Amino acid sequence: MVDPSRPVNSSSSFLEELKRRHVVRVALAYGAAAWLVLQMAGLVLPALGSPLWVFRVLLGVVALLFPIALVLAWAFEVTPEGVRRTEPADSPIARPIAQGRRVGGTLNTLTIAVLAGAVAVLAWRQFGPSRATSGRGTSAASDRSIAVLPFVNASDDSTNQYFSDGLSEDLIIALSQLPGLRVIGRESSFQFRGKDLDSKMIGQKLGVTHLLEGSVSREDDEVRIRAELVDAADGSMLWSVRYDRPYRKLFALQDDLTKAVATALEARLLGPGRPGAPAQSDRPPGGSVPAYNVFLEGNFYFRRFTEPDLRTAIDYYRQAIRLDAQYAAAYAALSHAWTDVGRGSPAGPERRQAYDSARAAADAALSLDPDLADGHLSRGILLQSQLDWRDSEAEYRRALELAPSSGPAQRYLASALATLGQLDEAVRLFRQALQADPLDAFAYSDLAWDLAGLGRYEEGAAAARRVIALQPTSPGRHAALAWNEVLRGDTAAALRAALAEPSPGARRAALALAYTALGDRARADPALDTLVSIDGNVNAFGIAEIYALRREPDPAFAWLDRAWRQHDPGISGFLADPFLLRYRDDPRYAAFCRKAGLPPPGEAGAGAGMKARSAA
């Protein structure tokens, strides 16, 4: 009973009643539990590919239930007989104090358990796998990650494949400029053309939560596009669209499709491109659809990588330029194609002519559009092929500034740094490039070389095998594996790889290397003689490597000098070559570095990991 003679402090009485009814404890326990639930949702929902609104709804429900929980704590209590309405403190049937303490102890235990769970979640978020880079170079998948699979050519004419490929690439370029959206590069996403794999498997291989797929049909003056946005986790279709437009309105159709995909992903557009970087595009500035069409045909042939196909691509790029003289992207592609023709030609007038054509095209591209990343890439590739290491590095850095998410820009800059002996930084950049393009065989190929240059032979051989898995019939891939297997000490595996090499020239070099490593002079000497007689004008650097492996420094340095006179592009791997590093203390080694414009041993950035490699 309340003594009426005592003054009543209403505030004090209310607080005591809150305490007796455990409202404060319930509020603390609810807050801790709600925080834990939201943290868990932040971990799980993105991995499941759930859209952002699911989390927002959950947050609203949690907030709405909080006052309801407090009201229920005030009005009801838990007793041994069950849940009942809470009676006032002066009621004869009010809960005994001791029982209230037991209930409070239970709430305390529950709160402590929830807080322990919260600590565990914090530790997971800070130190768990999502903070580490996986083998594919991707972190825990974000709900804003996507791969554009090559659209199916649904036209009756099978030769229209180049057109559907071009539309897919245009989407990759456009989507990669949306802030906050991770877009997988072409080299990786196009690996799945015609593959009978479910969406979950593709999503896991690429480290994305969304796939964009569809088909393209072009008939006379009409283009029909069907596109679907798919949840990679379960294959469910999140969104689909179909467009039927006149061919002359192709660019407007592409823009509409890009905006529709961005909206479906809830990606916020911050202007025409990434902040601080101009928008990149491979379209003709004059809007000529015919020019764009032949440009796409050129790209189709360019990616076949044979000399006849490169020359066909050159013809198409020239047609595109005739249709639109301001087409900077076509000039950049023309430059790259001419450089590749020059690299595959013997030293002499034919190579010089190819390089001159490449230089003129690159200059034209950058005069038309100084902020075209592909223009700087093309000029850098030409300069690197001409052994102008420093200027090529500057061009690659500029390309990466203009297109920060570009896997090729990262890869080419990494190759330039490796040439200058900065192998650790090169490996870091190659792995970064593989985040944007996790199945890029070119990046794995260069990575294998540089890992071997750092003395990490097991990793280098694994990367070389990865290249073969991605491109089993591509020239030079098995020869590169043979080189890595020799360094790893498995000469039998090196010979098997050399015998599997499909390219005659690369096979000759790989066999000479493998037989030498085996110590089989009866076969090594004829193999080397054959290599010298047939490929002496195109692979002087490779011949120098074999003489270094044979521990014959005089002919090794003689062939290095010949490689310099021929401007052999293989010289770019000089500072990462474990065979030649055996002679790093020979005065001729430093002399060759100075002649080739490379940092001699001991200079800043030169020869990272040389001790490990010189022991090879």
NORSUL-V994456 format. One record per backbone hydrogen bond with DSSP energy under -0.5 kcal/mol. NH is the residue of the N-H (numbers start at 1). CO is the residue of the C=O. E is the energy in kcal/mol with one decimal. If there is no record, write none. Layout:
NH | CO | E
NH | CO | E
This chain:
4 | 2 | -0.6
6 | 3 | -1.4
9 | 7 | -0.5
10 | 8 | -0.9
13 | 9 | -2.8
14 | 10 | -2.3
15 | 11 | -2.2
16 | 12 | -2.4
17 | 13 | -2.3
18 | 14 | -2.3
19 | 15 | -2.3
20 | 16 | -2.9
21 | 17 | -2.2
22 | 19 | -1.2
23 | 18 | -2.0
24 | 18 | -0.6
26 | 22 | -2.4
27 | 23 | -2.5
28 | 24 | -2.4
29 | 25 | -2.9
30 | 26 | -3.0
31 | 27 | -2.5
32 | 28 | -2.4
33 | 29 | -2.6
34 | 30 | -3.1
35 | 31 | -2.3
36 | 32 | -2.2
37 | 33 | -2.6
38 | 34 | -2.4
39 | 35 | -2.3
40 | 36 | -2.5
41 | 37 | -2.4
42 | 38 | -2.2
43 | 39 | -1.2
44 | 40 | -2.8
45 | 41 | -2.3
47 | 43 | -0.7
48 | 44 | -1.5
49 | 46 | -1.3
50 | 45 | -2.3
54 | 51 | -1.4
55 | 51 | -0.7
55 | 52 | -0.6
56 | 52 | -1.6
57 | 53 | -2.4
58 | 54 | -2.2
59 | 55 | -2.6
60 | 56 | -2.1
61 | 57 | -2.4
62 | 58 | -2.4
63 | 59 | -2.1
64 | 60 | -2.3
65 | 61 | -2.1
66 | 62 | -0.8
66 | 63 | -0.5
67 | 63 | -0.6
68 | 64 | -0.7
69 | 65 | -2.5
70 | 66 | -1.8
71 | 67 | -2.3
72 | 68 | -2.3
73 | 69 | -2.1
74 | 70 | -1.9
75 | 71 | -2.4
76 | 72 | -2.5
77 | 84 | -2.9
79 | 77 | -0.5
79 | 82 | -2.1
82 | 79 | -2.1
84 | 77 | -2.4
86 | 75 | -2.7
91 | 88 | -1.6
94 | 91 | -1.8
100 | 96 | -1.9
101 | 97 | -2.0
102 | 98 | -1.8
103 | 99 | -2.2
104 | 100 | -2.6
105 | 101 | -2.5
106 | 102 | -2.0
107 | 103 | -2.3
108 | 104 | -2.4
109 | 105 | -2.5
110 | 106 | -2.5
111 | 107 | -2.7
112 | 108 | -2.6
113 | 109 | -2.3
114 | 110 | -2.3
115 | 111 | -2.6
116 | 112 | -2.3
117 | 113 | -2.1
118 | 114 | -2.1
119 | 115 | -2.3
120 | 116 | -2.2
121 | 117 | -2.3
122 | 118 | -2.4
123 | 119 | -2.5
124 | 120 | -2.4
125 | 121 | -2.8
126 | 122 | -2.1
127 | 123 | -2.9
128 | 124 | -2.6
131 | 128 | -2.2
132 | 129 | -1.2
134 | 138 | -1.6
137 | 134 | -1.9
145 | 142 | -0.5
146 | 182 | -2.6
147 | 210 | -1.5
149 | 147 | -0.9
149 | 212 | -2.2
152 | 214 | -2.6
154 | 152 | -1.0
154 | 216 | -3.0
155 | 216 | -0.6
158 | 156 | -0.7
160 | 157 | -1.7
161 | 158 | -1.3
162 | 159 | -0.8
163 | 160 | -0.8
164 | 160 | -1.6
165 | 161 | -2.4
166 | 162 | -2.1
167 | 163 | -1.9
168 | 164 | -1.9
169 | 165 | -2.4
170 | 166 | -2.2
171 | 167 | -1.8
172 | 168 | -1.8
173 | 169 | -2.5
174 | 170 | -2.5
175 | 171 | -3.0
176 | 172 | -1.9
177 | 174 | -1.1
178 | 175 | -1.9
179 | 177 | -0.6
181 | 178 | -1.7
182 | 144 | -2.6
182 | 180 | -0.5
183 | 181 | -0.6
184 | 146 | -2.1
185 | 436 | -3.0
188 | 185 | -0.6
189 | 185 | -2.2
190 | 186 | -2.7
191 | 188 | -1.5
192 | 189 | -1.3
193 | 190 | -1.3
195 | 192 | -1.7
197 | 195 | -1.5
202 | 198 | -2.0
203 | 199 | -2.9
204 | 200 | -2.2
205 | 201 | -2.3
206 | 202 | -2.1
207 | 203 | -1.5
208 | 203 | -1.8
209 | 145 | -0.5
210 | 145 | -0.9
211 | 230 | -2.1
212 | 147 | -2.5
213 | 211 | -0.5
213 | 228 | -2.2
215 | 226 | -2.2
216 | 152 | -2.9
217 | 224 | -2.6
219 | 217 | -0.5
219 | 222 | -2.3
222 | 219 | -2.3
223 | 245 | -2.9
224 | 217 | -3.0
225 | 243 | -2.3
226 | 215 | -2.2
227 | 241 | -2.5
228 | 213 | -3.0
229 | 239 | -2.9
230 | 211 | -3.1
230 | 228 | -0.6
231 | 236 | -2.9
232 | 209 | -2.2
232 | 230 | -0.7
234 | 231 | -0.6
235 | 231 | -2.5
238 | 229 | -2.8
238 | 236 | -0.6
239 | 229 | -1.3
241 | 227 | -2.3
243 | 225 | -2.8
245 | 223 | -2.5
247 | 221 | -2.9
249 | 246 | -1.8
250 | 247 | -1.5
253 | 249 | -1.9
254 | 250 | -2.4
255 | 251 | -2.4
256 | 252 | -2.3
257 | 253 | -2.3
258 | 254 | -2.4
259 | 255 | -2.4
260 | 256 | -2.2
261 | 257 | -2.3
262 | 258 | -2.5
263 | 259 | -2.4
264 | 260 | -2.2
265 | 261 | -1.8
266 | 263 | -1.1
267 | 262 | -2.4
270 | 268 | -0.5
271 | 269 | -0.6
273 | 270 | -0.5
277 | 274 | -2.2
287 | 284 | -1.8
289 | 287 | -0.8
292 | 288 | -1.9
293 | 289 | -2.4
294 | 290 | -2.1
295 | 291 | -1.8
296 | 292 | -2.2
297 | 293 | -1.7
298 | 294 | -2.1
299 | 295 | -2.1
300 | 296 | -2.0
301 | 297 | -1.7
302 | 298 | -2.6
303 | 299 | -1.8
304 | 301 | -1.7
305 | 302 | -1.4
310 | 306 | -2.6
311 | 307 | -2.4
312 | 308 | -1.8
313 | 309 | -2.6
314 | 310 | -2.3
315 | 311 | -1.8
316 | 312 | -1.9
317 | 313 | -2.7
318 | 314 | -2.3
319 | 315 | -2.0
320 | 316 | -2.4
321 | 317 | -2.0
322 | 318 | -2.2
323 | 319 | -1.9
324 | 320 | -1.6
327 | 324 | -1.8
328 | 326 | -1.6
331 | 327 | -1.6
332 | 328 | -2.3
333 | 329 | -2.3
334 | 330 | -2.3
335 | 331 | -2.3
336 | 332 | -2.1
337 | 333 | -2.2
338 | 334 | -2.3
339 | 335 | -2.2
340 | 336 | -2.1
341 | 337 | -2.0
342 | 338 | -2.4
343 | 339 | -2.6
344 | 340 | -1.4
345 | 342 | -1.4
347 | 537 | -0.9
351 | 346 | -0.6
352 | 348 | -2.2
353 | 349 | -2.6
354 | 350 | -2.0
355 | 351 | -2.6
356 | 352 | -2.4
357 | 353 | -2.2
358 | 354 | -2.2
359 | 355 | -2.5
360 | 356 | -2.2
361 | 357 | -2.1
362 | 358 | -2.4
363 | 359 | -2.5
364 | 360 | -2.0
365 | 361 | -2.4
366 | 362 | -2.2
367 | 363 | -1.9
368 | 364 | -1.8
369 | 365 | -2.2
372 | 369 | -1.7
373 | 371 | -0.8
375 | 372 | -0.5
376 | 372 | -1.6
377 | 373 | -2.3
378 | 374 | -2.5
379 | 375 | -2.1
380 | 376 | -2.4
381 | 377 | -2.6
382 | 378 | -2.0
383 | 379 | -2.6
384 | 380 | -2.6
385 | 381 | -2.0
386 | 382 | -1.6
387 | 384 | -1.6
388 | 383 | -3.1
389 | 387 | -1.1
392 | 388 | -1.7
393 | 389 | -2.1
394 | 390 | -1.9
395 | 391 | -1.9
396 | 392 | -2.4
397 | 393 | -2.4
398 | 394 | -2.0
399 | 395 | -2.3
400 | 396 | -2.2
401 | 397 | -1.9
402 | 398 | -1.9
403 | 399 | -1.9
406 | 403 | -2.2
407 | 405 | -0.5
410 | 406 | -1.8
411 | 407 | -2.7
412 | 408 | -2.8
413 | 409 | -2.0
414 | 410 | -2.3
415 | 411 | -2.0
416 | 412 | -1.9
417 | 413 | -2.3
418 | 414 | -2.2
419 | 415 | -2.0
420 | 416 | -1.4
421 | 418 | -1.9
422 | 417 | -2.7
423 | 421 | -1.5
426 | 422 | -1.9
427 | 423 | -2.8
428 | 424 | -2.0
429 | 425 | -2.2
430 | 426 | -2.6
431 | 427 | -2.2
432 | 428 | -1.8
433 | 429 | -2.7
434 | 430 | -1.9
435 | 431 | -0.7
435 | 432 | -0.8
436 | 432 | -1.0
437 | 433 | -1.7
440 | 437 | -1.9
441 | 439 | -0.9
444 | 440 | -1.9
445 | 441 | -2.3
446 | 442 | -2.1
447 | 443 | -2.4
448 | 444 | -2.4
449 | 445 | -1.4
450 | 446 | -2.2
451 | 447 | -2.7
452 | 448 | -1.9
453 | 449 | -1.9
454 | 450 | -1.2
455 | 452 | -1.8
456 | 451 | -2.6
457 | 455 | -1.3
460 | 456 | -2.2
461 | 457 | -2.7
462 | 458 | -2.1
463 | 459 | -2.3
464 | 460 | -2.2
465 | 461 | -2.3
466 | 462 | -1.8
467 | 463 | -1.7
468 | 464 | -1.6
469 | 465 | -2.1
470 | 466 | -1.6
471 | 467 | -3.0
474 | 471 | -1.2
477 | 474 | -1.4
480 | 476 | -1.9
481 | 477 | -1.6
482 | 478 | -2.3
483 | 479 | -2.0
484 | 480 | -2.0
485 | 481 | -2.8
486 | 482 | -2.1
487 | 483 | -1.6
488 | 484 | -2.0
489 | 485 | -0.9
489 | 486 | -0.7
490 | 485 | -1.9
491 | 489 | -1.1
494 | 490 | -1.7
495 | 491 | -2.1
496 | 492 | -2.0
497 | 493 | -2.3
498 | 494 | -2.3
499 | 495 | -2.4
500 | 496 | -1.1
501 | 497 | -0.6
501 | 498 | -1.0
507 | 503 | -2.6
508 | 504 | -2.2
509 | 505 | -1.8
510 | 506 | -2.4
511 | 507 | -2.5
512 | 508 | -2.1
513 | 509 | -2.0
514 | 510 | -2.8
515 | 511 | -2.8
516 | 512 | -1.6
517 | 513 | -2.4
518 | 514 | -2.1
519 | 515 | -0.7
519 | 516 | -1.0
520 | 515 | -2.0
521 | 519 | -1.4
523 | 520 | -1.1
524 | 520 | -2.8
525 | 521 | -2.0
527 | 523 | -1.7
528 | 524 | -2.4
529 | 525 | -2.6
530 | 526 | -2.5
531 | 527 | -2.0
532 | 528 | -2.6
533 | 529 | -2.4
534 | 530 | -2.1
535 | 531 | -2.7
536 | 532 | -1.1
538 | 535 | -1.4
539 | 535 | -2.3
543 | 539 | -1.7
544 | 540 | -2.1
545 | 541 | -2.0
546 | 542 | -1.7
547 | 543 | -2.0
548 | 544 | -2.0
549 | 545 | -2.4
550 | 546 | -1.9
551 | 548 | -1.3
552 | 547 | -2.6
556 | 552 | -1.5
557 | 553 | -2.8
558 | 554 | -2.0
559 | 555 | -2.4
560 | 556 | -1.7
561 | 557 | -2.2
562 | 558 | -1.7
563 | 559 | -2.6
564 | 560 | -2.1
565 | 561 | -2.2
566 | 562 | -2.1
567 | 564 | -1.0
568 | 563 | -2.8
571 | 568 | -2.0
572 | 569 | -1.9
573 | 570 | -2.1
574 | 571 | -2.3
576 | 573 | -1.0
577 | 574 | -1.5
578 | 576 | -0.8
581 | 577 | -1.8
582 | 579 | -1.0
583 | 580 | -2.0
584 | 581 | -1.6
586 | 583 | -1.5
589 | 586 | -2.1
590 | 586 | -0.9
591 | 587 | -1.9
592 | 588 | -2.1
593 | 589 | -2.0
594 | 590 | -2.2
595 | 591 | -2.1
596 | 592 | -2.6
597 | 593 | -0.7
597 | 594 | -0.7
598 | 593 | -3.0
603 | 600 | -2.0
606 | 603 | -2.2
608 | 421 | -1.7
610 | 607 | -1.7
613 | 609 | -1.7
614 | 610 | -3.1
615 | 611 | -0.7
616 | 613 | -1.8
